[in-house]
Amino acid sequence: MARRKALPAAVLVLAALWSAGCSGSDAVIVTNSLLAARAAADPPVMRAVDGIPGWKRQGPPDRFNKEGLYGHIDGGAEIVLQYGFRGLSVFEFKPAAGADGPKEIVLEIYRMASGEAAFGLYSTKLEGGEEGRPGIKADNWVASGQASLVKGEYIVNILGPGCSGRELGEFAEAVAKKVPGRRTERPAGLARLPAEGLVPSSGRYILGPLAAQNESPFLEGEFWGFAPDPGAKGATRAYAAKYGTPPGVSKLVVVELAAAPEGEAIETGVRALFEEYLLGVRGDGPFVEGRNQAGRWFLFGRKGRFAVLVLGDPDEAAARARLELALR
């Protein structure tokens, strides 16, 4: 006996409605609900991006789920997954008819678990001082050969090795209008980073042990409580930024623990790391300090469930002041 082809869910629901005597308006409502649910699960921006002035999309996108991500990002998939990855679409564009040169642009659109998680992954690439395009309201940066922006739960990466910053800026501005969401969603914890002396666009949101390890060797260790699952209850998260001006740039990290720890597990772990990497380590209880071979200061302090690290400040007084300010 020949197998019957499965009908789409929308058709089955509508058939059930008609057999039950539902009106046409009822069917329209249900159909609209089903279409809205499909769009939420598979947004149009992940299926097709068109209408970019001067550029033409080349075929359908390559799409990646969690398992397939390893084939697209060689060695870097784990950190993406720890920020709550949902899907990736990769598009290729070439100049439209009449445009000059053999240029091409690769457009990557990542969909993450939340707007804050999207900002977090986007922020891992920030070094501070990046220049954005004024016409894009969402956080973004544009450089020769590449650009990126984060809007809602989406991260957009634009790769165009043969393109100028102006060309990629115009491309990014056109794409930003097609990405759902109203703005960049930054985690509230970033506000704990003192504003004075902060290097613009250097703020990072740290989720998961891999991002923590990449940020600093002083964030390694299970005692911190960074969990590989971003939705895990009781997971630690952190906020980091650079301070000062070259060559005297240092880093400040604010670690938000899920709850105030019992005992001195955090202090013991930090002191062990300081003694492994630094000289002249001293301090007891919630405060520890030391210096590296270049004479730069490294300080740690904790108050309740917030811990603060000042990493590599050349000015001891400035380091102490920033530590105290972040702990308030």
N, C-alpha and C positions, 0 to 999 in steps of 0.2 A: 504494500500500500504506500502510495506517495505521501511524503510528510508535508503537512501544511506549513506554509511560511508564517512565522509569528507576526502578529499585527502590532503596530506601535501602540504604546500605552494610551496615547491620546485617543486613538481610534476605538480602543476597547472601552474606555470610559464613556465616550460619546455614545457608543452603541448601547451601553447599559442605561444611560440616561434616557435615550429615545424609547427603549423597550419598557422603561418604567413610566413613560408618559410625561417626561419632563418637557418643559417648553423650550422653544428655540433660544430664548434669552438665558435660560439656565445653562444650556449647552455652550453658549458664547462665553459666559462667565467662567465655566470650568475650563474651556479651551484656553482662554486668556491666562488663567491661573497656571495651567500646565506649561504654556509658552514662557511665562515669567519664571517658573521653576527651572525650566531648561536653560534659560538665559543666565540665571544665577549660577547654575552648575557649570555651564560652558559659555562664558561671556563672549559676545561677538569679537571683542578686541583680541581674544585668544585664537580666533578662527580666521580672521581676515583683517588686514589693515590696508586701506587704499586711500586715494585722494591726496597723496603727499605731493605738493607742487614740484614738478621737475623730476619726479621719480616714479618708476613703475614696478610693482611687485612681481617677482618671478615665481609663479606657481604657488601652491598651498604651502603652509608652514610645516616645518618639522616640529612635532610635538613630543614632549617628554613627561612621563610620570616619575614617581619616586624611584622605581626600579631602573628606568631608562636613563635617569640623570647621570649615572656613572659613565655612560657611554659618551656623554656630551662634555662633561667637566672631568678631565683627567686628574684625579687626585684631590679635587676640591669639592666633591659632592657632599661629603659628610657635614661640613660647616653650614652649607645651604639647608640641609635637612634639619639641623639643630635649630634653625630659625623658623621652622614651620612651613616647609615648602609644600605647595599644592599643585603647581604645574608650570611648564615652560613652553613657550612657542617661539620658534626661530624663523624669521623671514629674511628673504634676500631681495634687495632692490637694486635696480640698475637705472641709469639715466633714461628719462623718457625720450621719445623721438625728438631729435634736434638738439639735445644736450651734448656738450663737448666732453671728450675724453672717455677712456675705458674704466671709469670709476664704478665702484659698487659699495653698497652699505649692507651690513648684517645687523638686523634688529632683533634683540632678545627681549622678550616680555616675560618676567617672572611673576607668578601669582603666589602670594604668601598667605599664611593663616590669618594675619591681621595687619592693620596699618602700622602698628608699632613694630611688629616683627619685620615688615618690609623696610621700615626706616633702619632697623638694626642691621640687617644684612647690607643695605646700601651704605651705612656708615662705616662698615669695616674697611671700605676702600678709601675713606677720607684721610688725607694727610694734613689738612688745614691750609687755608689760603686759596682754595679752589675758586675759580671765577665762574659764575652762573650767567645765564641769559636773562636779561631783564623782562622779556616777554613771557617767561614761564613763572607762574606763581609758586608752583611746587618746588621743593628743594631740588637743585640740579647743579651740575657742573659741565662745562664744555671746554674741550681742548682740541688741539690739532690731532685728528685721527680717531678721537673717541669722545663720547659724551654719556651722561647718565642722569636719570631723574627718578624720584620716588613720589608716587601720588596714590593715596589710599593704600590698598593692599598690593599694589603693583610696583615693580621695579623695572625700569626701562634702561637697557644698555644698548648703545649705538656704536658700532665699530665701522669706521671708514678710513683705512690707512692712507688712501690717496686724497682724502678730503680735507679742506681747510676748516678751521674752527667756525668760520661764518657759515659754511655750508651745513655743517653738522648742527649748529645752533638753530638754523632755520628748519632743518629736518626734525630736531627734537621739539621745537615749538609746535610744529604741525602734529606730531604724534601725541604730545601732551593733551591736546584738545580731544583726542579720541579715547584716552584712557579714563575709565570710570573713577569716581571719587572727586572730592572737592578740593583737597589740599593734602599736604604731608602731615601724617599723624605721628608726632614725636611723643615719646613716653614722658610722663610728668616728672620722673626722676631726674631728667636732665637739668631741671631747675635747681638741683642741689649743687651743681657745678658753679663756683663763684665766677662772676662776670669779669671782674677786674683782672686784666692781663691775659685773658683767654684768647687763644689764636682762633680767628674766625673760621667757621665750618670744620673745626676739628673734633666736635663732640661725637662720641660713639656710644651706642647702646649694645651691651655685651650679654649675649645669651648662650648658654651651653659651654662645656669645658673646652672645646676647640677654639672658640672665639676668645675665651679667657686666656688660654695658653698663648695664642698668637699676640694678644695684647701685651702680656708681660710674663716673664718666668715667675714673678712674685704672685701670680694668680693661679699657679699650678698647685695641685694638691686637693685630695678629696675633702679635706676639712672645710673648704670654702662652700661646698654644696651646690656647685653648678651642675645642673642635670641635662643630659642629652635631649630629653623631651621638653620642648619649650612650654608645653601646657601642664607640666608636672606640678602638682601642688607642693608648695614648700621649696621651690627651686630658687636658688640665688640668682640675682642679676646685678649688673654693674654699669656704671656710666663713667666715661673717661674723656679727657680733653688735654690738649697741649697748652702750655703757658709760657709767656716770655717772648723774647726775640732771639734769632740766631746770633751767635752760637750758643746762647744760654737758655735754650728751650728745655723745659721739663714737662713731666706728665703728672696729672692728678687723676686718681681713680677713686670713685665712691662706690663701695660694695653694699648692696642692699640685701641683707639676709632675711629669710622668711620670718624668723623669730629670733629674739635675743638668745644667744647660745648659753647653755649652762656650763659652768666651769670656764677653763681658759684654753679650750681646744684651738680657737682661732689664734690667740696670742702665741701659744706654743708652736703652732705651725708656721706662723709668720716669722717668729724669731729663728726657727731652724732654717728657713729660706734666707733670711738676712745673713746668718752666720755662714751659709754656704757661698754666698755671692759677694759679701761686703766685708769691710774692715772696721775694727773698733765698734762693734755692735754693743749697744748698752740700752738700759731701760727695763723696767719691770711693769707687770700688769698691763693696762690697756695702751701703753705707749712704748714703742721701740724705735730706735734710730741707728743709722750706720752710714758709712761713706764708702764710695768705690775708690779705685786706685787713682782716678783723676781728681779726687777731692770733692765730688758732688754728693749732695745729701739725699738720703733715703729715709723717710719717716713713715711710721704707722701709728694710727690711733683708732680707738673704737669707742662708740657711745651707743649703748643699747644694741639695736640690730643694724646699725650703720657703722661700717669700717671705712677708713680713708687711708690711702697710700699716696705719698708724694714721692715721685721717682726721678732722681737725677737733677735736683735743683742746685745751681752753683751758689745760691745765696741762702745761708742757713736761716737768717731772720725771716726772709720772704717765705721760705718753705714752712716754717713754724706758723706764720700768720695764715697762710693758705690752709694748712691742716686744721687749725682752730676754726676758721671761718666755715669750712666744709662740714665740720662736726656739729655746728650749732643747729 
